[in-house]
Amino acid sequence: MRKGRKSWGILRYAQDYSAPAGINESTQWFTAGLRGIAMPKMKTHRGAAKRFKKTGTGKIVRSQAFHSHILTKKSSGRKSRLAGEVEVSSANTYTVNRMLPYK
């Protein structure tokens, strides 16, 4: 809670709440308190946002692993295949979708 604000307890619904006597409901601090009643926003997992992206059809793609270092022993064809992007497996799709709610 911020300094200098009064707490009137936990509010479940805005329509069940009326302002205390002598409080103007248009004041900024009062309306800021009512905004807290709405459901909280889901947060995007920032690590996942950097690693995955969604295609136009809604599929989730990721970059291939094993293409960042120790490349001298790998053939050029293998490196070429690893350079592309692949679709996330169906086992992990639900988890990645939860980490990226707005993407």
KELOLUM-670452 format. One record per atom (N, C-alpha, C, CB): residue in one letter; atom name; x, y, z. Coordinates in Angstrom, 2 decimals. Atoms other than C-alpha are relative to their C-alpha. Last residue first. Glycine has a CB too. Example, Ala and Ser with C-alpha at 12.3 -4.5 7.8 and 13.67 -1.06 7.14 Angstrom:
BEGIN
[node 'S'; 'N'; [-0.82; -1.19; -0.06]]
[node 'S'; 'CA'; [13.67; -1.06; 7.14]]
[node 'S'; 'C'; [-0.77; 1.09; 0.73]]
[node 'S'; 'CB'; [0.41; 0.46; -1.42]]
[node 'A'; 'N'; [0.89; -1.19; 0.00]]
[node 'A'; 'CA'; [12.30; -4.50; 7.80]]
[node 'A'; 'C'; [0.90; 1.20; 0.00]]
[node 'A'; 'CB'; [-0.99; 0.03; 1.25]]
***
This chain:
BEGIN
[node 'K'; 'N'; [-0.81; 0.02; 1.20]]
[node 'K'; 'CA'; [1.54; -12.63; -28.01]]
[node 'K'; 'C'; [-0.74; -0.68; -1.13]]
[node 'K'; 'CB'; [1.33; -0.69; 0.25]]
[node 'Y'; 'N'; [0.41; -1.06; 0.92]]
[node 'Y'; 'CA'; [-0.84; -11.61; -25.27]]
[node 'Y'; 'C'; [0.75; -0.02; -1.31]]
[node 'Y'; 'CB'; [0.18; 1.33; 0.64]]
[node 'P'; 'N'; [1.45; -0.19; 0.11]]
[node 'P'; 'CA'; [-0.84; -14.66; -22.97]]
[node 'P'; 'C'; [-0.43; 1.00; -1.05]]
[node 'P'; 'CB'; [-0.53; 0.43; 1.30]]
[node 'L'; 'N'; [0.16; -1.09; 0.96]]
[node 'L'; 'CA'; [2.75; -15.76; -23.64]]
[node 'L'; 'C'; [-1.48; 0.31; -0.20]]
[node 'L'; 'CB'; [0.67; -0.37; -1.35]]
[node 'M'; 'N'; [-1.06; -0.99; -0.25]]
[node 'M'; 'CA'; [3.75; -17.91; -20.64]]
[node 'M'; 'C'; [-0.13; 1.21; -0.91]]
[node 'M'; 'CB'; [1.38; -0.64; -0.18]]
[node 'R'; 'N'; [0.26; -0.65; -1.29]]
[node 'R'; 'CA'; [0.44; -19.76; -20.74]]
[node 'R'; 'C'; [1.04; 1.06; 0.31]]
[node 'R'; 'CB'; [-0.03; -1.04; 1.12]]
[node 'N'; 'N'; [1.16; -0.88; 0.17]]
[node 'N'; 'CA'; [0.89; -20.47; -24.45]]
[node 'N'; 'C'; [-0.34; 0.73; 1.29]]
[node 'N'; 'CB'; [-1.20; -0.79; -0.49]]
[node 'V'; 'N'; [-0.50; -1.22; 0.66]]
[node 'V'; 'CA'; [4.38; -21.86; -23.75]]
[node 'V'; 'C'; [-1.15; 0.99; -0.21]]
[node 'V'; 'CB'; [0.68; -0.35; -1.35]]
[node 'T'; 'N'; [-0.85; -0.74; -0.93]]
[node 'T'; 'CA'; [2.97; -24.34; -21.24]]
[node 'T'; 'C'; [0.48; 1.31; -0.60]]
[node 'T'; 'CB'; [1.20; -0.85; 0.41]]
[node 'Y'; 'N'; [0.87; -0.55; -1.05]]
[node 'Y'; 'CA'; [0.14; -25.47; -23.53]]
[node 'Y'; 'C'; [0.82; 0.87; 0.96]]
[node 'Y'; 'CB'; [-0.71; -1.14; 0.78]]
[node 'T'; 'N'; [0.78; -1.11; 0.54]]
[node 'T'; 'CA'; [2.51; -25.92; -26.50]]
[node 'T'; 'C'; [-0.85; 0.66; 1.08]]
[node 'T'; 'CB'; [-0.89; -0.48; -1.13]]
[node 'N'; 'N'; [-0.41; -1.27; -0.62]]
[node 'N'; 'CA'; [5.06; -28.02; -24.59]]
[node 'N'; 'C'; [-0.86; 1.18; -0.43]]
[node 'N'; 'CB'; [1.42; 0.29; -0.34]]
[node 'A'; 'N'; [-0.10; 0.17; -1.45]]
[node 'A'; 'CA'; [3.67; -31.52; -25.24]]
[node 'A'; 'C'; [0.31; 1.31; 0.71]]
[node 'A'; 'CB'; [1.07; -1.03; 0.34]]
[node 'S'; 'N'; [1.35; -0.09; -0.55]]
[node 'S'; 'CA'; [2.56; -30.49; -28.75]]
[node 'S'; 'C'; [0.00; -0.17; 1.52]]
[node 'S'; 'CB'; [-0.89; -1.07; -0.63]]
[node 'S'; 'N'; [0.69; 1.29; -0.09]]
[node 'S'; 'CA'; [6.16; -29.84; -29.67]]
[node 'S'; 'C'; [-1.36; 0.17; 0.67]]
[node 'S'; 'CB'; [0.86; -1.02; 0.76]]
[node 'V'; 'N'; [-0.10; 0.55; -1.35]]
[node 'V'; 'CA'; [7.17; -26.27; -30.55]]
[node 'V'; 'C'; [-0.82; -1.28; 0.06]]
[node 'V'; 'CB'; [-0.50; 1.04; 1.08]]
[node 'E'; 'N'; [1.19; -0.17; -0.82]]
[node 'E'; 'CA'; [7.40; -25.70; -34.30]]
[node 'E'; 'C'; [0.23; -0.63; 1.37]]
[node 'E'; 'CB'; [-1.24; -0.62; -0.70]]
[node 'V'; 'N'; [0.89; 1.15; 0.00]]
[node 'V'; 'CA'; [10.84; -25.42; -35.83]]
[node 'V'; 'C'; [-1.18; 0.29; 0.91]]
[node 'V'; 'CB'; [0.75; -1.29; 0.46]]
[node 'E'; 'N'; [0.91; 0.05; -1.13]]
[node 'E'; 'CA'; [13.06; -22.51; -36.81]]
[node 'E'; 'C'; [-0.91; -1.20; -0.15]]
[node 'E'; 'CB'; [-0.83; 1.30; 0.11]]
[node 'G'; 'N'; [1.41; -0.34; 0.18]]
[node 'G'; 'CA'; [16.05; -22.66; -39.09]]
[node 'G'; 'C'; [-0.79; -0.04; 1.29]]
[node 'G'; 'CB'; [-0.62; -0.93; -0.98]]
[node 'A'; 'N'; [0.18; -1.45; 0.05]]
[node 'A'; 'CA'; [19.78; -22.50; -38.41]]
[node 'A'; 'C'; [-1.47; 0.40; -0.06]]
[node 'A'; 'CB'; [0.73; 0.58; -1.19]]
[node 'L'; 'N'; [0.16; -0.52; -1.35]]
[node 'L'; 'CA'; [19.95; -26.13; -37.27]]
[node 'L'; 'C'; [-0.28; 1.51; 0.01]]
[node 'L'; 'CB'; [1.24; -0.29; 0.83]]
[node 'R'; 'N'; [1.27; 0.48; -0.56]]
[node 'R'; 'CA'; [19.32; -27.41; -40.80]]
[node 'R'; 'C'; [-0.26; 0.61; 1.37]]
[node 'R'; 'CB'; [0.00; -1.52; 0.09]]
[node 'S'; 'N'; [1.06; -0.64; 0.77]]
[node 'S'; 'CA'; [22.11; -25.23; -42.22]]
[node 'S'; 'C'; [-1.37; -0.42; 0.53]]
[node 'S'; 'CB'; [0.13; -0.36; -1.48]]
[node 'K'; 'N'; [0.10; -1.38; -0.49]]
[node 'K'; 'CA'; [24.47; -26.31; -39.47]]
[node 'K'; 'C'; [-1.13; 0.74; -0.72]]
[node 'K'; 'CB'; [1.34; 0.74; -0.19]]
[node 'R'; 'N'; [0.59; 0.07; -1.34]]
[node 'R'; 'CA'; [23.78; -29.96; -40.33]]
[node 'R'; 'C'; [-0.20; 1.40; 0.58]]
[node 'R'; 'CB'; [0.90; -0.84; 0.94]]
[node 'G'; 'N'; [1.42; 0.36; 0.15]]
[node 'G'; 'CA'; [24.36; -29.31; -44.01]]
[node 'G'; 'C'; [-0.70; -0.04; 1.34]]
[node 'G'; 'CB'; [-0.13; -1.35; -0.69]]
[node 'S'; 'N'; [0.72; -1.20; 0.45]]
[node 'S'; 'CA'; [27.60; -27.47; -43.24]]
[node 'S'; 'C'; [-1.48; -0.30; -0.18]]
[node 'S'; 'CB'; [0.60; 0.51; -1.32]]
[node 'S'; 'N'; [-0.03; -0.19; 1.44]]
[node 'S'; 'CA'; [28.88; -30.41; -41.21]]
[node 'S'; 'C'; [-0.82; 1.21; -0.40]]
[node 'S'; 'CB'; [-0.51; -1.25; -0.73]]
[node 'K'; 'N'; [1.30; 0.26; 0.61]]
[node 'K'; 'CA'; [29.41; -30.06; -37.50]]
[node 'K'; 'C'; [0.08; 0.30; -1.49]]
[node 'K'; 'CB'; [-1.11; 0.85; 0.68]]
[node 'K'; 'N'; [0.19; 1.45; 0.23]]
[node 'K'; 'CA'; [32.90; -30.43; -36.05]]
[node 'K'; 'C'; [-1.31; -0.33; -0.69]]
[node 'K'; 'CB'; [0.07; -0.75; 1.31]]
[node 'T'; 'N'; [-1.00; 0.50; 0.94]]
[node 'T'; 'CA'; [33.73; -26.74; -36.46]]
[node 'T'; 'C'; [-0.19; -1.47; -0.31]]
[node 'T'; 'CB'; [1.39; 0.22; 0.55]]
[node 'L'; 'N'; [0.56; 0.21; 1.34]]
[node 'L'; 'CA'; [30.45; -25.52; -34.94]]
[node 'L'; 'C'; [1.00; -0.63; -0.96]]
[node 'L'; 'CB'; [-0.47; 1.31; -0.56]]
[node 'I'; 'N'; [-0.56; 1.30; 0.41]]
[node 'I'; 'CA'; [31.35; -25.82; -31.29]]
[node 'I'; 'C'; [-0.54; -0.38; -1.38]]
[node 'I'; 'CB'; [-0.34; -1.12; 1.05]]
[node 'H'; 'N'; [-1.46; 0.15; -0.12]]
[node 'H'; 'CA'; [29.10; -22.83; -30.54]]
[node 'H'; 'C'; [0.39; -1.44; -0.30]]
[node 'H'; 'CB'; [0.50; 0.42; 1.43]]
[node 'S'; 'N'; [-0.61; -1.22; -0.51]]
[node 'S'; 'CA'; [25.61; -21.39; -31.10]]
[node 'S'; 'C'; [1.52; -0.11; 0.13]]
[node 'S'; 'CB'; [-0.60; 0.34; 1.33]]
[node 'H'; 'N'; [-0.52; -0.77; 1.11]]
[node 'H'; 'CA'; [23.81; -23.88; -33.32]]
[node 'H'; 'C'; [0.70; 1.27; 0.46]]
[node 'H'; 'CB'; [-1.13; 0.36; -0.95]]
[node 'F'; 'N'; [-1.28; 0.52; 0.50]]
[node 'F'; 'CA'; [23.06; -26.72; -30.94]]
[node 'F'; 'C'; [0.54; 0.77; -1.20]]
[node 'F'; 'CB'; [-0.15; -1.46; -0.38]]
[node 'A'; 'N'; [-1.14; 0.01; -0.93]]
[node 'A'; 'CA'; [19.40; -25.74; -30.36]]
[node 'A'; 'C'; [1.25; -0.51; -0.74]]
[node 'A'; 'CB'; [-0.30; -0.89; 1.25]]
[node 'Q'; 'N'; [-0.62; 1.29; -0.29]]
[node 'Q'; 'CA'; [16.88; -24.88; -33.06]]
[node 'Q'; 'C'; [1.16; 0.16; 0.97]]
[node 'Q'; 'CB'; [0.48; -0.67; -1.28]]
[node 'S'; 'N'; [-1.22; 0.25; 0.78]]
[node 'S'; 'CA'; [14.92; -21.65; -32.93]]
[node 'S'; 'C'; [0.61; -1.32; 0.45]]
[node 'S'; 'CB'; [1.02; 1.16; 0.17]]
[node 'R'; 'N'; [-1.21; -0.26; -0.78]]
[node 'R'; 'CA'; [11.35; -21.67; -31.67]]
[node 'R'; 'C'; [1.20; -0.24; -0.89]]
[node 'R'; 'CB'; [0.06; -0.89; 1.28]]
[node 'V'; 'N'; [-1.27; 0.48; 0.54]]
[node 'V'; 'CA'; [7.94; -21.59; -33.29]]
[node 'V'; 'C'; [1.14; 0.42; 0.90]]
[node 'V'; 'CB'; [0.22; 0.53; -1.43]]
[node 'I'; 'N'; [-1.13; -0.57; -0.72]]
[node 'I'; 'CA'; [4.45; -21.37; -31.83]]
[node 'I'; 'C'; [1.27; -0.60; -0.56]]
[node 'I'; 'CB'; [-0.11; -0.25; 1.54]]
[node 'K'; 'N'; [-0.96; 0.99; -0.48]]
[node 'K'; 'CA'; [1.54; -21.98; -34.20]]
[node 'K'; 'C'; [1.15; 0.73; 0.72]]
[node 'K'; 'CB'; [0.55; -0.86; -1.18]]
[node 'G'; 'N'; [0.11; 0.27; -1.42]]
[node 'G'; 'CA'; [-1.20; -19.37; -34.37]]
[node 'G'; 'C'; [0.95; -1.04; 0.55]]
[node 'G'; 'CB'; [-1.37; -0.41; 0.30]]
[node 'T'; 'N'; [1.05; 1.00; -0.22]]
[node 'T'; 'CA'; [-1.79; -19.29; -38.13]]
[node 'T'; 'C'; [-0.13; -0.39; 1.47]]
[node 'T'; 'CB'; [0.28; -1.23; -0.82]]
[node 'G'; 'N'; [1.30; -0.56; 0.36]]
[node 'G'; 'CA'; [0.12; -16.03; -38.53]]
[node 'G'; 'C'; [-1.14; -0.96; 0.24]]
[node 'G'; 'CB'; [0.01; 0.41; -1.43]]
[node 'T'; 'N'; [0.16; -0.21; 1.43]]
[node 'T'; 'CA'; [3.06; -17.51; -36.67]]
[node 'T'; 'C'; [-1.37; 0.60; -0.26]]
[node 'T'; 'CB'; [0.18; -1.33; -0.78]]
[node 'K'; 'N'; [1.14; 0.65; 0.61]]
[node 'K'; 'CA'; [3.67; -17.08; -32.98]]
[node 'K'; 'C'; [-0.06; 0.34; -1.47]]
[node 'K'; 'CB'; [-1.31; 0.41; 0.71]]
[node 'K'; 'N'; [0.90; -0.93; 0.67]]
[node 'K'; 'CA'; [7.04; -16.32; -31.49]]
[node 'K'; 'C'; [-1.11; -0.79; -0.65]]
[node 'K'; 'CB'; [0.76; 0.85; -1.04]]
[node 'F'; 'N'; [1.07; 0.56; 0.81]]
[node 'F'; 'CA'; [9.28; -18.01; -28.95]]
[node 'F'; 'C'; [-0.74; 1.11; -0.73]]
[node 'F'; 'CB'; [-0.98; -0.82; 0.87]]
[node 'R'; 'N'; [-0.37; 1.27; 0.62]]
[node 'R'; 'CA'; [12.65; -17.29; -27.33]]
[node 'R'; 'C'; [-1.05; -0.56; -0.96]]
[node 'R'; 'CB'; [0.26; -1.01; 1.06]]
[node 'K'; 'N'; [-1.20; -0.16; 0.82]]
[node 'K'; 'CA'; [12.50; -13.61; -26.33]]
[node 'K'; 'C'; [0.32; -1.27; -0.79]]
[node 'K'; 'CB'; [1.18; 0.37; 0.88]]
[node 'A'; 'N'; [0.31; -0.95; 1.07]]
[node 'A'; 'CA'; [8.91; -13.80; -25.12]]
[node 'A'; 'C'; [1.19; 0.19; -0.92]]
[node 'A'; 'CB'; [-0.43; 1.34; 0.58]]
[node 'A'; 'N'; [0.70; 0.71; 1.07]]
[node 'A'; 'CA'; [9.79; -16.94; -23.15]]
[node 'A'; 'C'; [-0.29; 0.92; -1.17]]
[node 'A'; 'CB'; [-1.29; -0.61; 0.53]]
[node 'G'; 'N'; [-0.96; 0.93; 0.60]]
[node 'G'; 'CA'; [12.37; -15.07; -21.08]]
[node 'G'; 'C'; [-0.62; -0.75; -1.16]]
[node 'G'; 'CB'; [0.51; -0.98; 1.04]]
[node 'R'; 'N'; [-0.90; -0.73; 0.88]]
[node 'R'; 'CA'; [9.94; -12.20; -20.52]]
[node 'R'; 'C'; [1.05; -0.90; -0.65]]
[node 'R'; 'CB'; [0.68; 1.10; 0.77]]
[node 'H'; 'N'; [-1.30; 0.50; -0.44]]
[node 'H'; 'CA'; [7.16; -14.40; -19.19]]
[node 'H'; 'C'; [1.05; 0.56; -0.95]]
[node 'H'; 'CB'; [0.05; -1.59; 0.03]]
[node 'T'; 'N'; [-0.73; 0.77; 0.99]]
[node 'T'; 'CA'; [4.17; -12.23; -20.04]]
[node 'T'; 'C'; [1.33; -0.43; 0.60]]
[node 'T'; 'CB'; [0.21; 0.82; -1.30]]
[node 'K'; 'N'; [-1.31; -0.51; 0.39]]
[node 'K'; 'CA'; [2.18; -11.10; -17.03]]
[node 'K'; 'C'; [0.63; -0.95; -1.02]]
[node 'K'; 'CB'; [0.91; 0.17; 1.23]]
[node 'M'; 'N'; [-0.96; 1.09; 0.03]]
[node 'M'; 'CA'; [-1.54; -11.69; -16.74]]
[node 'M'; 'C'; [1.33; 0.54; -0.49]]
[node 'M'; 'CB'; [-0.49; -1.18; -0.90]]
[node 'K'; 'N'; [-0.48; 0.38; 1.32]]
[node 'K'; 'CA'; [-3.45; -8.57; -15.83]]
[node 'K'; 'C'; [0.95; -1.17; 0.13]]
[node 'K'; 'CB'; [0.69; 1.19; -0.70]]
[node 'P'; 'N'; [-1.37; -0.41; 0.34]]
[node 'P'; 'CA'; [-5.18; -8.49; -12.49]]
[node 'P'; 'C'; [0.38; -0.46; -1.40]]
[node 'P'; 'CB'; [0.99; -0.55; 1.02]]
[node 'M'; 'N'; [-0.90; 1.15; 0.00]]
[node 'M'; 'CA'; [-8.97; -8.77; -12.37]]
[node 'M'; 'C'; [1.40; 0.44; -0.39]]
[node 'M'; 'CB'; [-0.52; -1.10; -0.96]]
[node 'A'; 'N'; [0.06; 0.82; 1.21]]
[node 'A'; 'CA'; [-10.62; -5.45; -11.65]]
[node 'A'; 'C'; [0.98; -1.16; 0.10]]
[node 'A'; 'CB'; [0.30; 0.85; -1.25]]
[node 'I'; 'N'; [1.01; 1.04; -0.18]]
[node 'I'; 'CA'; [-10.86; -4.18; -8.07]]
[node 'I'; 'C'; [-0.04; -0.94; -1.19]]
[node 'I'; 'CB'; [-1.38; 0.63; 0.22]]
[node 'G'; 'N'; [-0.60; 1.21; -0.54]]
[node 'G'; 'CA'; [-7.58; -2.26; -8.24]]
[node 'G'; 'C'; [-0.99; -1.14; 0.17]]
[node 'G'; 'CB'; [0.63; 0.29; 1.30]]
[node 'R'; 'N'; [-0.61; 0.74; 1.10]]
[node 'R'; 'CA'; [-9.16; 0.32; -10.52]]
[node 'R'; 'C'; [0.61; -1.30; 0.49]]
[node 'R'; 'CB'; [1.06; 0.85; -0.71]]
[node 'L'; 'N'; [1.02; 0.84; 0.63]]
[node 'L'; 'CA'; [-11.35; 1.31; -7.59]]
[node 'L'; 'C'; [0.56; -0.78; -1.17]]
[node 'L'; 'CB'; [-1.17; 0.86; -0.47]]
[node 'G'; 'N'; [0.30; 1.14; -0.87]]
[node 'G'; 'CA'; [-8.34; 2.53; -5.61]]
[node 'G'; 'C'; [-1.02; -0.93; -0.62]]
[node 'G'; 'CB'; [-0.50; 0.48; 1.34]]
[node 'A'; 'N'; [-1.15; 0.90; 0.11]]
[node 'A'; 'CA'; [-7.16; 4.72; -8.49]]
[node 'A'; 'C'; [-0.22; -1.23; 0.86]]
[node 'A'; 'CB'; [1.30; 0.71; 0.40]]
[node 'T'; 'N'; [0.20; 0.82; 1.20]]
[node 'T'; 'CA'; [-10.67; 6.20; -8.59]]
[node 'T'; 'C'; [1.17; -0.96; -0.21]]
[node 'T'; 'CB'; [-0.18; 0.89; -1.23]]
[node 'F'; 'N'; [1.13; 0.89; -0.21]]
[node 'F'; 'CA'; [-10.30; 7.37; -5.00]]
[node 'F'; 'C'; [-0.20; -0.92; -1.19]]
[node 'F'; 'CB'; [-1.26; 0.80; 0.26]]
[node 'W'; 'N'; [-0.43; 1.11; -0.85]]
[node 'W'; 'CA'; [-6.79; 8.74; -5.45]]
[node 'W'; 'C'; [-1.13; -0.98; 0.26]]
[node 'W'; 'CB'; [0.52; 0.52; 1.32]]
[node 'Q'; 'N'; [-0.90; 0.95; 0.68]]
[node 'Q'; 'CA'; [-7.84; 10.80; -8.46]]
[node 'Q'; 'C'; [0.34; -1.19; 0.89]]
[node 'Q'; 'CB'; [1.29; 0.71; -0.42]]
[node 'T'; 'N'; [-1.40; -0.25; -0.34]]
[node 'T'; 'CA'; [-10.82; 12.50; -6.93]]
[node 'T'; 'C'; [0.88; -1.11; -0.52]]
[node 'T'; 'CB'; [0.18; 0.15; 1.52]]
[node 'S'; 'N'; [-0.78; -0.33; 1.18]]
[node 'S'; 'CA'; [-14.04; 11.99; -8.86]]
[node 'S'; 'C'; [1.46; 0.27; 0.32]]
[node 'S'; 'CB'; [-0.60; 1.20; -0.68]]
[node 'E'; 'N'; [-0.39; 1.19; 0.75]]
[node 'E'; 'CA'; [-15.71; 10.10; -6.03]]
[node 'E'; 'C'; [0.83; 0.30; -1.23]]
[node 'E'; 'CB'; [-1.22; -0.75; -0.41]]
[node 'N'; 'N'; [0.46; -0.22; 1.37]]
[node 'N'; 'CA'; [-15.71; 13.18; -3.77]]
[node 'N'; 'C'; [0.50; -1.17; -0.84]]
[node 'N'; 'CB'; [0.51; 1.37; -0.57]]
[node 'I'; 'N'; [-1.00; 0.32; 1.02]]
[node 'I'; 'CA'; [-15.28; 12.00; -0.20]]
[node 'I'; 'C'; [-0.63; 0.21; -1.37]]
[node 'I'; 'CB'; [0.52; -1.47; 0.16]]
[node 'G'; 'N'; [-0.94; -1.09; 0.17]]
[node 'G'; 'CA'; [-17.32; 13.75; 2.54]]
[node 'G'; 'C'; [1.08; -0.26; -1.04]]
[node 'G'; 'CB'; [0.64; 0.30; 1.29]]
[node 'A'; 'N'; [0.59; -1.34; -0.05]]
[node 'A'; 'CA'; [-19.09; 10.60; 3.67]]
[node 'A'; 'C'; [1.08; 1.05; -0.14]]
[node 'A'; 'CB'; [-0.79; 0.21; 1.31]]
[node 'P'; 'N'; [0.29; -0.48; -1.35]]
[node 'P'; 'CA'; [-17.26; 7.44; 2.60]]
[node 'P'; 'C'; [-0.55; 1.42; -0.04]]
[node 'P'; 'CB'; [1.27; -0.05; 0.88]]
[node 'A'; 'N'; [-1.05; -0.81; -0.60]]
[node 'A'; 'CA'; [-17.57; 6.42; -1.04]]
[node 'A'; 'C'; [-0.38; 0.41; 1.42]]
[node 'A'; 'CB'; [0.28; 1.25; -0.87]]
[node 'S'; 'N'; [0.33; -1.42; 0.13]]
[node 'S'; 'CA'; [-19.93; 3.63; -1.94]]
[node 'S'; 'C'; [1.07; 0.78; 0.76]]
[node 'S'; 'CB'; [-1.45; 0.32; 0.55]]
[node 'Y'; 'N'; [-0.75; -0.96; -0.80]]
[node 'Y'; 'CA'; [-18.89; 0.08; -2.65]]
[node 'Y'; 'C'; [-0.51; 1.40; -0.24]]
[node 'Y'; 'CB'; [1.49; -0.09; -0.31]]
[node 'D'; 'N'; [0.37; 0.16; -1.41]]
[node 'D'; 'CA'; [-21.07; -2.80; -3.72]]
[node 'D'; 'C'; [0.63; 1.06; 0.87]]
[node 'D'; 'CB'; [0.40; -1.37; 0.49]]
[node 'Q'; 'N'; [1.37; -0.46; -0.17]]
[node 'Q'; 'CA'; [-20.88; -1.65; -7.37]]
[node 'Q'; 'C'; [-0.48; -0.13; 1.45]]
[node 'Q'; 'CB'; [-0.92; -0.77; -0.93]]
[node 'A'; 'N'; [0.08; -1.46; -0.04]]
[node 'A'; 'CA'; [-17.08; -1.85; -7.29]]
[node 'A'; 'C'; [-1.43; 0.47; 0.25]]
[node 'A'; 'CB'; [0.53; 0.59; -1.31]]
[node 'Y'; 'N'; [0.66; -0.53; 1.18]]
[node 'Y'; 'CA'; [-17.07; -5.53; -6.40]]
[node 'Y'; 'C'; [-0.15; 1.51; 0.14]]
[node 'Y'; 'CB'; [-1.38; -0.67; -0.20]]
[node 'R'; 'N'; [0.21; 1.05; 1.00]]
[node 'R'; 'CA'; [-14.82; -7.50; -4.06]]
[node 'R'; 'C'; [-0.61; 0.56; -1.28]]
[node 'R'; 'CB'; [-0.90; -1.09; 0.57]]
[node 'L'; 'N'; [1.26; -0.21; 0.71]]
[node 'L'; 'CA'; [-13.27; -4.78; -1.97]]
[node 'L'; 'C'; [-0.17; -1.08; -1.05]]
[node 'L'; 'CB'; [-0.04; 1.42; -0.64]]
[node 'I'; 'N'; [0.02; 0.61; 1.33]]
[node 'I'; 'CA'; [-10.59; -5.68; 0.56]]
[node 'I'; 'C'; [-1.38; 0.17; -0.61]]
[node 'I'; 'CB'; [0.38; -1.50; 0.07]]
[node 'G'; 'N'; [0.17; 1.44; 0.06]]
[node 'G'; 'CA'; [-10.33; -3.29; 3.48]]
[node 'G'; 'C'; [-0.03; -0.49; -1.44]]
[node 'G'; 'CB'; [-1.26; -0.41; 0.71]]
[node 'W'; 'N'; [1.34; 0.31; -0.43]]
[node 'W'; 'CA'; [-10.90; 0.45; 3.58]]
[node 'W'; 'C'; [-0.28; -1.49; -0.09]]
[node 'W'; 'CB'; [-1.01; 0.77; -0.83]]
[node 'S'; 'N'; [0.47; 1.28; 0.49]]
[node 'S'; 'CA'; [-7.22; 1.36; 3.47]]
[node 'S'; 'C'; [-1.39; -0.26; 0.54]]
[node 'S'; 'CB'; [0.97; -1.14; 0.39]]
[node 'K'; 'N'; [0.74; 0.78; -0.97]]
[node 'K'; 'CA'; [-6.27; 5.00; 3.80]]
[node 'K'; 'C'; [-0.43; -1.32; -0.64]]
[node 'K'; 'CB'; [-1.22; 0.79; 0.54]]
[node 'R'; 'N'; [1.35; 0.37; 0.44]]
[node 'R'; 'CA'; [-3.57; 6.42; 1.61]]
[node 'R'; 'C'; [-0.67; -0.84; 1.08]]
[node 'R'; 'CB'; [0.05; -0.78; -1.33]]
[node 'G'; 'N'; [0.94; -1.10; -0.04]]
[node 'G'; 'CA'; [-0.56; 8.37; 2.91]]
[node 'G'; 'C'; [-1.40; -0.34; -0.47]]
[node 'G'; 'CB'; [0.52; 1.10; -0.80]]
[node 'K'; 'N'; [-0.02; -0.85; -1.17]]
[node 'K'; 'CA'; [2.14; 5.93; 1.87]]
[node 'K'; 'C'; [-1.08; 1.08; -0.10]]
[node 'K'; 'CB'; [1.38; 0.64; 0.17]]
[node 'R'; 'N'; [-0.79; -1.22; 0.09]]
[node 'R'; 'CA'; [1.26; 3.46; -0.82]]
[node 'R'; 'C'; [-0.15; 0.83; 1.26]]
[node 'R'; 'CB'; [-0.41; 0.81; -1.21]]
[node 'M'; 'N'; [0.84; -1.18; 0.00]]
[node 'M'; 'CA'; [0.00; 0.00; 0.00]]
[node 'M'; 'C'; [0.88; 1.24; 0.00]]
[node 'M'; 'CB'; [-0.95; 0.00; 1.21]]
***
